[in-house]
Each structure stands twice: as C-alpha cells, then as structure tokens.
Amino acid sequence: MSLSLIVTGAKGRMGSTIARLVLDDPDLHLAAVVERPGHTAGLETFGCTVTESLEAALPQHPGAVVVDFTAPEATLAHARAVAATGNPLVMGTTGLTRAQLTELEALAATAPLFWSPNMSIGINALCRVLPLLERILGAAYDLEIVETHHKAKKDAPSGTALKLAQVLADSRGVDLEAAGTYCRHGIIGARKPEEIGIQTLRGGDVVGDHTVFFFGPGERIEVTHRAHSRENFARGALRAARWLADQKPGCLYSMADMMDGV
C-alpha cells in the first residue's frame, strides 16, 4: 500500500521538488498540495487535492504524512493543525527560534513530529563524524565554519551551519551562545581559543556549501559538503516521511533518531 503525503508550500523551491518526486515514486501517493491564498494557480497539474490551508486538507486525508518546507510562522501553524488530528509532520524549515522549537517539542506529545534544518543524508553523516575529529584533534585546533547559499536565502547563518556549530560546541563542552562568533570587523584583538566562527556567503544560485575548518599548528583540515541539487534534500525528507509514518508521538524526532537504526 502506498504512503499518502500532503506537501505544503507546493510552489516553493523545496515544495515543488518534493511533489514531483512523490509523483515519480510508485510507493508514494500525492494526496494534496497546499499553498497560501491567491497562489494556487497551476497546482492542479499535480492531479491531487489543492487547498489554501492545511486544516482543509487534513480531514480529507487522515493518516497522510505532511511534508513542510515553508517559513517559521507557517510551520508552527501547520504543527498546531496536525497536533489536533494526529497526522505525522516532517519539517525542514530553517530560521526557527528557540521559543518556536520549544513549542514544537510540546506539540510532539500529540502527533509524530520530525524536524531537521538539513535533510541531506551526507550532512547528517558529517554531524556524526565531526565529534570524532574534534576529540582526536583536541583544543589546540581552532574551529571555523563557512557556509555559502544562493542570493535569495533569507536566514543567516544557515540552519545547517548552526547545527554543525552546535555539534562541535557539544563535543568541545562549550556554550555556543558564548562561543559562537558571527562577524569580525575592525581591530577586535586576537582570536579567543574557545571561539567557533560561523561565516556566511550569499550569491548566485548556490544550493548549499558548508566547510568546517580545523586550524592547527602547522596544518589544517577542511571537511566540505556541497549540495548540487535540491533533490538531495527532497529525497532525505521523503526518507524521513517513510520512517515517521511508523513512529508514535512523544518527542520531536530528528535525522539522528532516524539514522540510529542505520
């Protein structure tokens, strides 16, 4: 039996990519697409239910997994909607505040919720490798992250860069709020040993590049992930949807939870 999916933000970069991949997969069924009022024109070509709100789609498709790549406020609204129906929800929205994530954690008590700032399997494998490198190299190596994205990306640094920084901070035992350094300009003095630099580049149509630097005495190590296509993230989201369909409410799931079974 095919898995039914509802895709929100269906005219966005990620939403449209996900919807097309669902249509191409015989094991998946595109039950509905959702787009904000006044922007649904053309979505009928997907051959499924088209609505201007998730609340309108959910009663028609009980049990369908919702996949959401929209904006923070819209994502919160969608999470509240599925909390009332119990539909699983996969979220790839970035730019969420700590307060918004806390609300998602609370809503996860009544519906299976999954959130990741980056659905790439490669990036999430990198998150597992970085603590090993950090432990081997030790505090003598300075940590810096540089991320590059297309000129239309609204949030900075990227959610992925912040995730990588948090992984490194946890491994090193420092508070990212205190150690994170996001801009350097002027006469600011020497670099502090505990700093984790996170720098942002924006331009062109770059899908997403992230490089983690370990600067040591007499050498440096660079670990880079480059996304060549949004299909990379879309396929990761669909893998998460398949996994989440079998999970119960109780916590805000992540890629780490899904990969624990690998």
TATA-V981827 format. One record per residue. N is the residue number from 1. RES is the residue in one letter. OMEGA is omega in radians with two decimals (none if undefined). BURIAL is b if it has 24 or more other ideal C-beta (glycine too) atoms within 12 Angstrom, else e. D_LAST is the distance of its C-alpha to the last C-alpha in Angstrom with 1 decimal. Layout:
n->N res->RES omega->OMEGA burial->BURIAL d_last->D_LAST
n->N res->RES omega->OMEGA burial->BURIAL d_last->D_LAST
This chain:
n->1 res->M omega->-3.09 burial->e d_last->23.6
n->2 res->S omega->3.12 burial->e d_last->22.7
n->3 res->L omega->-3.14 burial->b d_last->21.2
n->4 res->S omega->-3.12 burial->b d_last->24.0
n->5 res->L omega->2.97 burial->b d_last->23.7
n->6 res->I omega->-3.11 burial->b d_last->26.2
n->7 res->V omega->3.08 burial->b d_last->26.2
n->8 res->T omega->-3.10 burial->b d_last->28.3
n->9 res->G omega->-2.94 burial->b d_last->30.1
n->10 res->A omega->3.09 burial->b d_last->30.2
n->11 res->K omega->3.10 burial->b d_last->32.7
n->12 res->G omega->-3.12 burial->b d_last->30.8
n->13 res->R omega->-3.09 burial->b d_last->28.9
n->14 res->M omega->-3.10 burial->b d_last->25.4
n->15 res->G omega->-3.12 burial->b d_last->26.6
n->16 res->S omega->3.10 burial->b d_last->28.4
n->17 res->T omega->3.14 burial->b d_last->25.6
n->18 res->I omega->-3.12 burial->b d_last->23.2
n->19 res->A omega->3.14 burial->b d_last->26.0
n->20 res->R omega->3.13 burial->b d_last->26.7
n->21 res->L omega->3.10 burial->b d_last->23.1
n->22 res->V omega->-3.14 burial->b d_last->23.2
n->23 res->L omega->-3.11 burial->b d_last->26.5
n->24 res->D omega->-3.06 burial->e d_last->25.2
n->25 res->D omega->-3.10 burial->e d_last->22.3
n->26 res->P omega->3.14 burial->e d_last->23.7
n->27 res->D omega->-3.13 burial->e d_last->20.9
n->28 res->L omega->3.13 burial->b d_last->21.8
n->29 res->H omega->3.09 burial->b d_last->25.2
n->30 res->L omega->-3.06 burial->b d_last->26.8
n->31 res->A omega->-3.08 burial->b d_last->28.8
n->32 res->A omega->2.98 burial->b d_last->30.4
n->33 res->V omega->-3.07 burial->b d_last->30.7
n->34 res->V omega->3.06 burial->b d_last->32.2
n->35 res->E omega->-3.05 burial->b d_last->34.3
n->36 res->R omega->-3.09 burial->b d_last->36.9
n->37 res->P omega->3.11 burial->e d_last->40.5
n->38 res->G omega->-3.08 burial->e d_last->42.4
n->39 res->H omega->-3.09 burial->e d_last->39.5
n->40 res->T omega->-3.10 burial->b d_last->38.5
n->41 res->A omega->3.12 burial->e d_last->40.8
n->42 res->G omega->-3.10 burial->e d_last->39.1
n->43 res->L omega->3.14 burial->b d_last->36.0
n->44 res->E omega->3.12 burial->e d_last->37.6
n->45 res->T omega->3.09 burial->e d_last->36.5
n->46 res->F omega->3.07 burial->b d_last->33.0
n->47 res->G omega->-3.14 burial->e d_last->34.7
n->48 res->C omega->3.07 burial->b d_last->33.4
n->49 res->T omega->3.07 burial->b d_last->34.6
n->50 res->V omega->-3.14 burial->b d_last->35.6
n->51 res->T omega->3.11 burial->b d_last->36.3
n->52 res->E omega->3.08 burial->e d_last->37.3
n->53 res->S omega->3.10 burial->b d_last->35.4
n->54 res->L omega->3.14 burial->b d_last->32.2
n->55 res->E omega->3.13 burial->e d_last->34.3
n->56 res->A omega->-3.08 burial->e d_last->36.2
n->57 res->A omega->-3.00 burial->b d_last->33.1
n->58 res->L omega->-3.13 burial->b d_last->31.3
n->59 res->P omega->-3.14 burial->e d_last->33.9
n->60 res->Q omega->-3.04 burial->e d_last->34.0
n->61 res->H omega->3.13 burial->b d_last->30.2
n->62 res->P omega->3.12 burial->e d_last->29.1
n->63 res->G omega->3.13 burial->b d_last->25.3
n->64 res->A omega->3.08 burial->b d_last->24.6
n->65 res->V omega->3.12 burial->b d_last->21.8
n->66 res->V omega->3.08 burial->b d_last->23.5
n->67 res->V omega->-2.95 burial->b d_last->22.1
n->68 res->D omega->2.95 burial->b d_last->24.2
n->69 res->F omega->-3.08 burial->b d_last->24.9
n->70 res->T omega->3.12 burial->b d_last->28.4
n->71 res->A omega->-3.02 burial->b d_last->30.2
n->72 res->P omega->-3.10 burial->b d_last->29.8
n->73 res->E omega->3.11 burial->e d_last->32.7
n->74 res->A omega->3.12 burial->b d_last->31.7
n->75 res->T omega->3.10 burial->b d_last->28.1
n->76 res->L omega->3.12 burial->b d_last->29.6
n->77 res->A omega->3.13 burial->b d_last->31.9
n->78 res->H omega->3.10 burial->b d_last->29.2
n->79 res->A omega->3.09 burial->b d_last->27.2
n->80 res->R omega->-3.13 burial->b d_last->30.5
n->81 res->A omega->-3.12 burial->b d_last->31.0
n->82 res->V omega->3.07 burial->b d_last->27.8
n->83 res->A omega->3.13 burial->b d_last->28.3
n->84 res->A omega->-3.08 burial->e d_last->31.5
n->85 res->T omega->-3.12 burial->b d_last->29.9
n->86 res->G omega->3.11 burial->b d_last->26.4
n->87 res->N omega->3.04 burial->b d_last->24.8
n->88 res->P omega->-3.11 burial->b d_last->21.2
n->89 res->L omega->3.04 burial->b d_last->21.4
n->90 res->V omega->-3.07 burial->b d_last->19.1
n->91 res->M omega->3.07 burial->b d_last->20.9
n->92 res->G omega->-3.12 burial->b d_last->20.8
n->93 res->T omega->3.07 burial->b d_last->24.3
n->94 res->T omega->3.14 burial->b d_last->25.2
n->95 res->G omega->3.13 burial->b d_last->28.2
n->96 res->L omega->3.10 burial->b d_last->27.7
n->97 res->T omega->3.09 burial->e d_last->29.8
n->98 res->R omega->3.13 burial->e d_last->28.9
n->99 res->A omega->3.13 burial->e d_last->31.1
n->100 res->Q omega->3.09 burial->b d_last->29.3
n->101 res->L omega->3.09 burial->b d_last->25.9
n->102 res->T omega->3.09 burial->e d_last->27.5
n->103 res->E omega->3.10 burial->b d_last->28.8
n->104 res->L omega->3.12 burial->b d_last->25.5
n->105 res->E omega->3.11 burial->e d_last->24.2
n->106 res->A omega->-3.14 burial->e d_last->27.2
n->107 res->L omega->-3.13 burial->b d_last->26.9
n->108 res->A omega->3.09 burial->b d_last->23.3
n->109 res->A omega->-3.05 burial->e d_last->25.1
n->110 res->T omega->3.09 burial->b d_last->26.3
n->111 res->A omega->3.09 burial->b d_last->23.8
n->112 res->P omega->-3.13 burial->b d_last->20.0
n->113 res->L omega->-3.11 burial->b d_last->19.9
n->114 res->F omega->3.11 burial->b d_last->17.2
n->115 res->W omega->3.01 burial->b d_last->18.4
n->116 res->S omega->3.09 burial->b d_last->17.3
n->117 res->P omega->3.09 burial->b d_last->19.9
n->118 res->N omega->-3.08 burial->b d_last->17.9
n->119 res->M omega->3.14 burial->b d_last->15.5
n->120 res->S omega->3.07 burial->b d_last->14.8
n->121 res->I omega->-3.14 burial->b d_last->11.3
n->122 res->G omega->3.12 burial->b d_last->13.4
n->123 res->I omega->-3.11 burial->b d_last->15.1
n->124 res->N omega->2.96 burial->b d_last->12.1
n->125 res->A omega->3.10 burial->e d_last->10.8
n->126 res->L omega->3.12 burial->b d_last->14.5
n->127 res->C omega->3.11 burial->b d_last->14.5
n->128 res->R omega->-3.10 burial->e d_last->12.4
n->129 res->V omega->-3.03 burial->e d_last->14.7
n->130 res->L omega->3.13 burial->b d_last->17.9
n->131 res->P omega->3.10 burial->e d_last->18.3
n->132 res->L omega->3.10 burial->e d_last->18.2
n->133 res->L omega->-3.11 burial->b d_last->20.9
n->134 res->E omega->-3.12 burial->b d_last->22.9
n->135 res->R omega->-3.14 burial->e d_last->23.0
n->136 res->I omega->-3.06 burial->e d_last->24.1
n->137 res->L omega->3.07 burial->b d_last->26.6
n->138 res->G omega->-3.01 burial->e d_last->28.0
n->139 res->A omega->3.11 burial->e d_last->30.5
n->140 res->A omega->-3.12 burial->e d_last->32.8
n->141 res->Y omega->3.12 burial->b d_last->30.6
n->142 res->D omega->-3.06 burial->b d_last->31.3
n->143 res->L omega->3.10 burial->b d_last->28.5
n->144 res->E omega->3.11 burial->b d_last->29.1
n->145 res->I omega->3.03 burial->b d_last->27.2
n->146 res->V omega->3.11 burial->b d_last->28.7
n->147 res->E omega->-3.13 burial->b d_last->27.5
n->148 res->T omega->3.09 burial->b d_last->29.3
n->149 res->H omega->3.12 burial->b d_last->29.3
n->150 res->H omega->-3.02 burial->e d_last->31.8
n->151 res->K omega->-3.12 burial->e d_last->35.1
n->152 res->A omega->-3.11 burial->e d_last->34.5
n->153 res->K omega->-2.98 burial->b d_last->31.7
n->154 res->K omega->-3.06 burial->e d_last->33.2
n->155 res->D omega->3.10 burial->e d_last->31.3
n->156 res->A omega->-0.16 burial->b d_last->31.2
n->157 res->P omega->3.13 burial->b d_last->29.4
n->158 res->S omega->3.08 burial->b d_last->26.4
n->159 res->G omega->3.12 burial->b d_last->23.8
n->160 res->T omega->3.11 burial->b d_last->21.3
n->161 res->A omega->3.11 burial->b d_last->23.8
n->162 res->L omega->3.09 burial->b d_last->24.3
n->163 res->K omega->3.11 burial->b d_last->20.6
n->164 res->L omega->3.12 burial->b d_last->20.5
n->165 res->A omega->3.13 burial->b d_last->23.7
n->166 res->Q omega->3.09 burial->b d_last->22.5
n->167 res->V omega->3.13 burial->b d_last->19.6
n->168 res->L omega->3.12 burial->b d_last->22.3
n->169 res->A omega->3.12 burial->b d_last->24.8
n->170 res->D omega->-3.14 burial->e d_last->22.6
n->171 res->S omega->-3.11 burial->b d_last->21.9
n->172 res->R omega->3.12 burial->b d_last->25.6
n->173 res->G omega->3.11 burial->e d_last->26.8
n->174 res->V omega->3.11 burial->b d_last->28.9
n->175 res->D omega->-3.10 burial->e d_last->29.6
n->176 res->L omega->3.11 burial->b d_last->28.7
n->177 res->E omega->-3.13 burial->e d_last->31.6
n->178 res->A omega->-3.02 burial->e d_last->33.9
n->179 res->A omega->-3.09 burial->b d_last->32.3
n->180 res->G omega->3.12 burial->b d_last->31.4
n->181 res->T omega->-2.96 burial->b d_last->34.0
n->182 res->Y omega->-3.12 burial->b d_last->34.2
n->183 res->C omega->3.06 burial->e d_last->37.5
n->184 res->R omega->-3.12 burial->e d_last->40.0
n->185 res->H omega->3.09 burial->e d_last->43.6
n->186 res->G omega->-3.14 burial->e d_last->46.9
n->187 res->I omega->-3.02 burial->e d_last->47.8
n->188 res->I omega->-3.13 burial->e d_last->45.0
n->189 res->G omega->-3.09 burial->e d_last->45.2
n->190 res->A omega->3.11 burial->e d_last->42.8
n->191 res->R omega->3.09 burial->e d_last->39.0
n->192 res->K omega->-3.08 burial->e d_last->38.0
n->193 res->P omega->-3.06 burial->e d_last->35.5
n->194 res->E omega->-3.09 burial->e d_last->33.2
n->195 res->E omega->2.92 burial->b d_last->33.0
n->196 res->I omega->-3.09 burial->b d_last->29.9
n->197 res->G omega->3.12 burial->b d_last->31.3
n->198 res->I omega->-3.04 burial->b d_last->29.9
n->199 res->Q omega->-2.99 burial->b d_last->31.9
n->200 res->T omega->2.98 burial->b d_last->32.0
n->201 res->L omega->3.11 burial->e d_last->33.3
n->202 res->R omega->3.09 burial->e d_last->34.2
n->203 res->G omega->3.05 burial->e d_last->35.6
n->204 res->G omega->-3.07 burial->e d_last->35.6
n->205 res->D omega->-3.12 burial->e d_last->32.7
n->206 res->V omega->-3.14 burial->e d_last->29.8
n->207 res->V omega->3.11 burial->b d_last->26.6
n->208 res->G omega->3.05 burial->b d_last->25.0
n->209 res->D omega->3.07 burial->b d_last->25.0
n->210 res->H omega->3.08 burial->b d_last->23.8
n->211 res->T omega->3.05 burial->b d_last->24.8
n->212 res->V omega->3.14 burial->b d_last->24.4
n->213 res->F omega->2.93 burial->b d_last->27.3
n->214 res->F omega->-3.11 burial->b d_last->27.7
n->215 res->F omega->-3.13 burial->e d_last->31.5
n->216 res->G omega->3.11 burial->e d_last->32.8
n->217 res->P omega->3.08 burial->e d_last->36.1
n->218 res->G omega->-3.13 burial->e d_last->37.0
n->219 res->E omega->3.00 burial->e d_last->33.6
n->220 res->R omega->3.06 burial->e d_last->30.8
n->221 res->I omega->3.08 burial->e d_last->27.2
n->222 res->E omega->3.09 burial->e d_last->26.0
n->223 res->V omega->-3.01 burial->b d_last->22.4
n->224 res->T omega->2.96 burial->e d_last->22.6
n->225 res->H omega->3.10 burial->b d_last->20.5
n->226 res->R omega->3.05 burial->e d_last->22.6
n->227 res->A omega->-3.10 burial->b d_last->21.9
n->228 res->H omega->-3.09 burial->e d_last->24.2
n->229 res->S omega->3.06 burial->e d_last->23.9
n->230 res->R omega->3.09 burial->b d_last->23.1
n->231 res->E omega->3.08 burial->e d_last->21.3
n->232 res->N omega->3.14 burial->b d_last->18.4
n->233 res->F omega->-3.12 burial->b d_last->18.3
n->234 res->A omega->3.13 burial->b d_last->19.2
n->235 res->R omega->3.07 burial->b d_last->16.4
n->236 res->G omega->3.12 burial->b d_last->13.9
n->237 res->A omega->3.13 burial->b d_last->16.1
n->238 res->L omega->3.03 burial->b d_last->16.1
n->239 res->R omega->3.10 burial->b d_last->12.4
n->240 res->A omega->3.14 burial->b d_last->12.8
n->241 res->A omega->3.11 burial->b d_last->15.8
n->242 res->R omega->-3.13 burial->b d_last->14.2
n->243 res->W omega->-3.06 burial->b d_last->11.7
n->244 res->L omega->-3.13 burial->b d_last->14.7
n->245 res->A omega->-3.12 burial->b d_last->17.0
n->246 res->D omega->-3.10 burial->e d_last->15.6
n->247 res->Q omega->3.12 burial->b d_last->15.7
n->248 res->K omega->3.03 burial->e d_last->19.0
n->249 res->P omega->3.06 burial->b d_last->21.1
n->250 res->G omega->3.09 burial->e d_last->21.3
n->251 res->C omega->3.07 burial->e d_last->19.7
n->252 res->L omega->-3.06 burial->b d_last->19.1
n->253 res->Y omega->-3.13 burial->b d_last->15.3
n->254 res->S omega->3.07 burial->b d_last->13.7
n->255 res->M omega->3.11 burial->b d_last->11.0
n->256 res->A omega->3.10 burial->b d_last->10.0
n->257 res->D omega->-3.13 burial->e d_last->9.8
n->258 res->M omega->-3.08 burial->b d_last->7.7
n->259 res->M omega->3.08 burial->b d_last->5.1
n->260 res->D omega->-3.13 burial->e d_last->5.5
n->261 res->G omega->-3.10 burial->e d_last->3.8
n->262 res->V omega->none burial->e d_last->0.0
